[in-house]
Amino acid sequence: MALKKNKKKTINNSRSLITVLNSKSPISEQYRTIRTNIQFSSVDNEIKTLMVTSAGPGEGKSTTVANLAVVFAQQGKKVLLVDADLRKPTVHYTFNQTNTFGLTSVLTQQMSLLKAVNEPAEKNLYVLTSGPIPPNPAELISSKAMEQFFEEAQELFDIVLFDAPPLLAVTDAQLLANKCEGSILVVSSGKTEKELAVKAKELLDTAKGKLLGVVLNNKKMKSNQQYYYYGTK
């Protein structure tokens, strides 16, 4: 696959890409566990399109999807991470990339997917930033151009991960969930209210999105609790 190779960027340490900074840490191992669970959730048909969202903002869905993209790439998969949060995009900050073009550029036929994709420092991981923020995000996500994007992306990559907006804020994530083969809901320990998490799940069900599981984020461990995990070379 011939992809445009841009000058490699430095990972933004402040956005908690622990799977890059310390791939042998217990937290990185948890991301690999999530990866394994995703792969086992559909044994007969490998999941190629996955959306990660949350009930509300600030619950860690962008950090989660970025680290998941890294561990899939570390497994040898050709991964495309797409910033589908067309209202408050953050993926370009995570990978220290510009956001002058991206997903919206592809959907409006201003640029091809191959030209819009950036290749960050991590091997096998390709990033498509959101591009310029449009006045009609929901319409773009539900457009025929998005359907064509799905088809092309699945031909070029082993797995495509979407960083989606929060479910309770706008309809974008519901529209995207209907197109993806699976969805992950991120909830923040001590922050996400149970009623809101249940409402988010109901919205996914309404959109006929397949919820693969829930990731509990920001769980504080007691000092006497320890992880037991297998180290990798």
C-alpha positions as CSV (number, residue, x, y, z in Angstrom):
1,M,0.0,0.0,0.0
2,A,1.5,3.3,-1.1
3,L,0.6,6.0,1.4
4,K,2.0,9.4,1.5
5,K,4.8,9.6,4.1
6,N,4.9,12.9,5.7
7,K,7.8,14.1,7.9
8,K,7.4,12.1,11.1
9,K,6.0,13.9,14.1
10,T,6.7,13.7,17.8
11,I,4.1,12.1,20.0
12,N,2.5,14.6,22.4
13,N,3.4,13.2,25.8
14,S,0.8,15.4,27.6
15,R,-2.0,13.5,26.0
16,S,-1.2,10.2,27.8
17,L,-0.1,7.9,25.0
18,I,1.2,5.4,27.5
19,T,1.3,2.6,24.9
20,V,4.1,4.6,23.1
21,L,5.9,6.0,26.1
22,N,5.9,2.8,28.2
23,S,4.6,-0.2,26.2
24,K,5.4,-2.6,29.1
25,S,3.5,-0.8,31.8
26,P,0.4,-2.3,33.5
27,I,-1.8,0.3,31.8
28,S,-0.5,-0.6,28.4
29,E,-1.2,-4.2,29.2
30,Q,-4.8,-3.2,29.9
31,Y,-5.1,-1.6,26.5
32,R,-3.8,-4.9,24.9
33,T,-6.5,-6.7,26.9
34,I,-9.2,-4.5,25.5
35,R,-7.7,-5.2,22.0
36,T,-7.9,-8.9,22.6
37,N,-11.5,-8.6,23.9
38,I,-12.5,-6.7,20.8
39,Q,-10.9,-9.4,18.5
40,F,-12.7,-12.2,20.4
41,S,-16.1,-10.3,20.3
42,S,-16.5,-11.3,16.7
43,V,-14.5,-14.5,15.9
44,D,-16.1,-15.4,12.6
45,N,-16.1,-11.9,11.1
46,E,-13.1,-9.7,12.0
47,I,-14.2,-6.2,13.0
48,K,-12.7,-3.6,10.6
49,T,-14.5,-0.5,11.7
50,L,-14.7,0.5,15.4
51,M,-16.1,3.7,17.0
52,V,-15.1,4.9,20.4
53,T,-17.3,7.3,22.2
54,S,-18.5,8.4,25.6
55,A,-21.7,9.8,27.3
56,G,-20.3,13.2,27.8
57,P,-17.1,15.3,27.3
58,G,-13.9,14.8,29.3
59,E,-14.3,11.1,30.0
60,G,-11.2,9.9,28.2
61,K,-12.6,8.5,24.9
62,S,-9.9,10.3,22.8
63,T,-7.1,9.0,24.9
64,T,-8.6,5.5,24.8
65,V,-9.0,5.3,21.1
66,A,-5.5,6.7,20.4
67,N,-3.9,4.1,22.7
68,L,-6.1,1.3,21.1
69,A,-4.9,2.4,17.7
70,V,-1.3,2.1,18.9
71,V,-1.7,-1.4,20.3
72,F,-3.4,-2.6,17.2
73,A,-0.5,-1.2,15.2
74,Q,2.0,-2.8,17.5
75,Q,0.3,-6.1,16.7
76,G,1.2,-5.6,13.0
77,K,-2.2,-4.4,11.8
78,K,-2.4,-1.5,9.3
79,V,-4.4,0.9,11.4
80,L,-6.2,4.1,10.4
81,L,-7.2,6.4,13.3
82,V,-9.9,8.9,12.1
83,D,-10.9,12.0,14.1
84,A,-14.6,12.0,13.5
85,D,-15.3,14.6,16.2
86,L,-16.0,17.3,13.7
87,R,-16.9,19.8,16.4
88,K,-14.1,19.6,18.9
89,P,-11.3,17.6,17.3
90,T,-8.2,16.6,19.3
91,V,-6.4,13.8,17.5
92,H,-4.0,16.3,15.8
93,Y,-3.0,17.5,19.2
94,T,-2.2,14.0,20.3
95,F,0.1,13.4,17.4
96,N,1.4,16.9,17.0
97,Q,0.0,17.3,13.5
98,T,-1.5,20.2,11.6
99,N,-5.3,20.1,11.0
100,T,-5.4,22.2,7.8
101,F,-6.9,19.2,6.0
102,G,-8.3,15.8,6.9
103,L,-11.6,13.9,7.0
104,T,-13.8,16.9,5.9
105,S,-11.4,17.5,3.0
106,V,-11.9,13.9,1.8
107,L,-15.7,14.0,2.3
108,T,-16.0,17.2,0.3
109,Q,-13.8,15.8,-2.4
110,Q,-11.1,18.4,-2.0
111,M,-8.5,15.7,-1.4
112,S,-8.1,12.0,-1.8
113,L,-7.9,9.7,1.3
114,L,-4.3,8.7,0.5
115,K,-3.2,12.4,0.3
116,A,-5.0,13.4,3.5
117,V,-3.6,10.6,5.7
118,N,-0.6,11.4,7.9
119,E,1.9,8.8,9.1
120,P,3.0,9.4,12.7
121,A,6.0,8.0,14.5
122,E,4.5,4.7,15.4
123,K,4.9,1.9,12.8
124,N,1.7,0.8,11.0
125,L,-0.4,3.6,12.5
126,Y,-1.8,6.2,10.1
127,V,-3.8,9.2,11.2
128,L,-6.6,11.2,9.5
129,T,-7.3,14.4,11.4
130,S,-10.7,16.0,11.3
131,G,-9.8,18.7,8.8
132,P,-11.5,22.2,8.9
133,I,-14.5,22.2,11.2
134,P,-17.7,22.2,8.9
135,P,-21.0,24.0,9.5
136,N,-22.9,20.7,9.0
137,P,-21.1,17.8,10.8
138,A,-24.1,15.5,11.1
139,E,-24.9,15.9,7.4
140,L,-21.4,15.0,6.4
141,I,-21.4,11.9,8.6
142,S,-24.7,10.7,7.2
143,S,-23.7,11.5,3.6
144,K,-23.1,9.2,0.7
145,A,-19.5,10.5,0.7
146,M,-19.0,8.9,4.1
147,E,-20.3,5.6,2.9
148,Q,-17.7,5.7,0.1
149,F,-15.1,6.7,2.6
150,F,-15.9,3.6,4.7
151,E,-15.5,1.3,1.6
152,E,-12.2,2.8,0.6
153,A,-10.7,2.9,4.1
154,Q,-11.6,-0.8,4.6
155,E,-9.9,-1.7,1.4
156,L,-6.6,0.1,2.4
157,F,-6.5,-0.7,6.1
158,D,-6.9,-3.8,8.4
159,I,-8.9,-1.8,11.0
160,V,-10.3,1.7,11.1
161,L,-10.9,3.4,14.5
162,F,-13.1,6.4,14.8
163,D,-12.8,9.0,17.6
164,A,-16.4,10.1,17.8
165,P,-18.1,12.9,19.7
166,P,-19.9,12.2,23.0
167,L,-23.3,10.5,22.5
168,L,-25.4,12.9,24.7
169,A,-24.0,16.1,23.2
170,V,-24.9,15.7,19.5
171,T,-26.3,13.1,17.1
172,D,-23.0,12.5,15.2
173,A,-22.0,9.5,17.2
174,Q,-25.3,7.8,16.7
175,L,-25.0,8.3,13.0
176,L,-21.5,6.9,13.0
177,A,-22.4,3.9,15.2
178,N,-24.9,2.8,12.6
179,K,-22.1,2.6,10.0
180,C,-19.5,0.9,12.2
181,E,-19.3,-2.8,12.9
182,G,-18.7,-2.1,16.6
183,S,-18.7,0.6,19.3
184,I,-16.9,1.1,22.6
185,L,-18.3,3.3,25.3
186,V,-15.9,5.0,27.7
187,V,-17.1,5.9,31.1
188,S,-15.0,7.8,33.7
189,S,-14.9,6.4,37.3
190,G,-16.4,8.8,39.7
191,K,-17.5,11.2,37.0
192,T,-19.9,9.5,34.6
193,E,-23.3,9.3,36.2
194,K,-25.0,5.9,35.9
195,E,-28.2,7.5,34.4
196,L,-26.1,9.1,31.7
197,A,-24.2,5.9,30.9
198,V,-27.5,4.1,30.6
199,K,-28.9,6.8,28.3
200,A,-25.8,6.6,26.1
201,K,-26.3,2.9,25.7
202,E,-30.0,3.4,24.8
203,L,-28.9,5.9,22.1
204,L,-26.6,3.3,20.7
205,D,-29.4,0.7,20.7
206,T,-31.7,3.2,19.0
207,A,-29.1,3.8,16.3
208,K,-28.8,0.0,15.9
209,G,-25.1,0.2,16.8
210,K,-23.3,-2.9,18.1
211,L,-21.9,-2.1,21.6
212,L,-18.9,-4.4,22.1
213,G,-18.2,-3.3,25.7
214,V,-17.6,-0.5,28.1
215,V,-14.2,0.8,29.2
216,L,-13.9,2.1,32.8
217,N,-11.5,5.0,32.8
218,N,-9.7,6.9,35.6
219,K,-10.2,4.2,38.2
220,K,-8.0,4.9,41.2
221,M,-6.1,1.9,42.5
222,K,-5.5,1.4,46.2
223,S,-1.8,1.4,47.3
224,N,-2.1,-2.3,48.2
225,Q,-3.5,-3.3,44.9
226,Q,-1.2,-4.6,42.2
227,Y,-1.5,-5.7,38.6
228,Y,-0.4,-9.1,37.5
229,Y,0.4,-9.3,33.8
230,Y,2.6,-11.0,31.3
231,G,5.5,-9.0,30.1
232,T,6.2,-8.8,26.3
233,K,9.5,-8.6,24.6
